[in-house]
Amino acid sequence: MRIGIVCPYSWDVPGGVQFHVRDLAEHLIRRGHDVSVLAPADDDTPLPPYVVSAGRAVPVPYNGSVARLNFGFLSAARVRRWVHDGDFQVLHIHEPAAPSLALLTCWAARGPIVGTFHTSNPRSRAMIAAYPILQPALEKISARIAVSEYARRTLVEHLGGDAVVIPNGVDGGVFADAEPKAEWQGGTIGFVGRIDEPRKGLPVLMRALPRILAARPDTRLLVAGRGDEKEAVAALPREMRDRVEFLGMVSDEDKARLLRSVDLYVAPNTGGESFGIILVEAMSAGAPVLASDLDAFAQVLDGGTAGELFPNEDADALAAAAVRLLGDPARLAELRERGSEHVRRFDWSTVGADILAVYETVTAGAEAVAPDDRAGLLGRLGFSRD
Amino acid sequence: MTTVIWIAAVSVLIALYLSWTAGRLDRLHARIDAARAALDAQLLRRASIAQELATAGVLDPAASMVLYQAAHAARLARDERREVAESELSQALRAVFAETAQVRAVRDAPGGEASAEELVAAVRRVPMARRFHNDAVRAARAVRRHRTVRWFRLAGHAPFPLAFEMDDEPPASLDKFAARAEGPGH
């Protein structure tokens, strides 16, 4: 099948959506499909052969933070050319409600379009104002995918309609086969995420740590992620600070080895998560998971059967659960086993098959993707450019 | 003179807007047609594979009869009975494949592996196709409720789109089987 994928965010900036698009494209190529990815990228960034640059994304303030977006005539023209040259059977656009490449593609193309909604942002005023413009573009999407039940709910609330839930994929084998590192083993708790981003929840874990150390003084906390290390341990009593080890930014390989080594993985995130890929990665690596009870996490952990949940932001509950788990090897082994069983549904072989099923459902009997000449006023009046 | 130009300009703009809305509606109707065709194909595929399994002699006679009856009724149901008949087929499939043992019986039969996979694919795709169809219906209805569309009769003679409502919950044992069959071990 000839598949065109649109990634809305800069290829050179690491991020969840970008990784998902990359893994999806590579999975489909391995399965023998013809894939082209359109993504914003600086012109001098080295790109994999399947990626086509849509030009540089411009940083603009949007929705309370600075987003790097593509818009304007130049980007629109590149999108049109890509759609025209690609001769795709299906287009798969990501994050269609963001004012970026995905939206431009919706305008520029007609035919079978699949859209994946990743984030579950609260409805912004810009979105309400743009609704009359957004709606005709989003109407062209013939199949919507949400990455979690939670993302689907917000999508239904904000835009109406419905979507199928297909989780993000994880290459489970990479994590399951990683070699544990001896120095990261033995009474260790793992945490992966930005240190200075409160929503990732490290402060909650730091508040819980004294109680955990009081009950189990041998415990060590391994923290992988960027941020100010001094500030992170500032709230901790001085004598306990050496029980926290900062690993800084780790490579993908080291992340897998870390998850494979720790006795317990803790995800104390306090909000803003729509999926929780790190939990799937931890379970793939066979790490028992203890996570805050965010909607998205509860769903990934199968309502608490594949990993344990504690009330969000409740450091005491986190400490109690961690102490209980670390002192109960049988329960840890059970969680390891349940987790590894449960994550199979997030493996790329399962997720990829589901996404292909969506492609086949929308392309059956439909025409191929083509530039939409009706979109422009000029095309409407007979001055079609192609 | 200026008034004439203004009136002409405004009428051109209104005409453009109306034609654009009509085009938009046309595209939505085409999307519903395609989604409906895809849904029909998936429903037919599911009924066929169910009927095939029912007559293959791999299931016990009682289960075979239940499944055959439901699949047959779903295939022949007229439009107004279709939703009920397809829901009944979903219930029959859930009843027959309530236990993993039945799925294993199908897989162990000669050529059963392929049939089991086809059944898994069919019960997974029916809900997908149905959601895509109903999503298209909702989008078209939202546009058709607009005053402009109703006053200028932009929808033409196209019938008011109806959602396809049915019970499409797949059997739990098949879900697990799918995760295992496509898992990393294979």
Contacts between the chains, C-beta under 8 A, distances in Angstrom:
chain1	res1	chain2	res2	distance
A	110	B	27	7.1
A	112	B	34	7.9
A	135	B	142	7.7
A	136	B	24	5.6
A	139	B	24	7.0
A	139	B	27	7.4
A	139	B	28	6.0
A	139	B	31	7.7
A	139	B	139	4.9
A	139	B	143	7.7
A	140	B	27	7.1
A	140	B	31	7.9
A	142	B	31	5.6
A	142	B	34	7.0
A	142	B	35	6.7
A	142	B	132	6.2
A	142	B	136	6.9
A	143	B	128	7.6
A	143	B	132	4.7
A	143	B	135	7.9
A	144	B	132	7.8
A	144	B	135	6.3
A	160	B	138	6.0
A	160	B	139	7.8
A	160	B	142	6.9
A	161	B	135	4.2
A	161	B	138	5.1
A	161	B	139	6.3
A	162	B	131	4.8
A	162	B	134	5.9
A	162	B	135	4.8
A	162	B	138	7.4
A	163	B	131	6.8
A	163	B	135	7.3
A	164	B	127	7.2
A	164	B	128	5.1
A	164	B	131	5.4
A	164	B	132	7.8
A	172	B	184	5.7
A	173	B	184	5.6
A	176	B	184	7.6
A	344	B	179	4.7
A	344	B	180	7.0
A	344	B	183	4.4
A	344	B	184	7.3
A	345	B	179	4.8
A	347	B	182	7.8
A	347	B	183	6.1
A	347	B	184	5.6
A	349	B	182	4.9
A	349	B	183	6.6
A	349	B	184	6.4
A	349	B	186	7.9
A	350	B	178	7.3
A	350	B	179	6.0
A	350	B	182	4.9
A	350	B	183	6.8
A	353	B	182	5.4
A	354	B	124	7.3
A	357	B	121	6.9
A	357	B	124	6.5
A	357	B	125	5.5
A	357	B	128	6.5
A	358	B	128	6.2
A	360	B	125	7.9
A	361	B	38	5.2
A	361	B	42	7.0
A	361	B	125	6.0
A	361	B	128	5.5
A	361	B	129	5.1
A	361	B	132	6.5
A	362	B	34	7.6
A	362	B	35	8.0
A	362	B	38	6.9
A	362	B	132	6.7
A	364	B	37	7.3
A	364	B	38	5.0
A	364	B	41	5.9
A	365	B	34	6.1
A	365	B	37	5.0
A	365	B	38	6.6
A	365	B	41	7.5
A	366	B	34	4.9
A	374	B	23	5.5
A	377	B	16	7.3
A	380	B	16	7.3
A	380	B	19	7.3
A	380	B	20	7.5
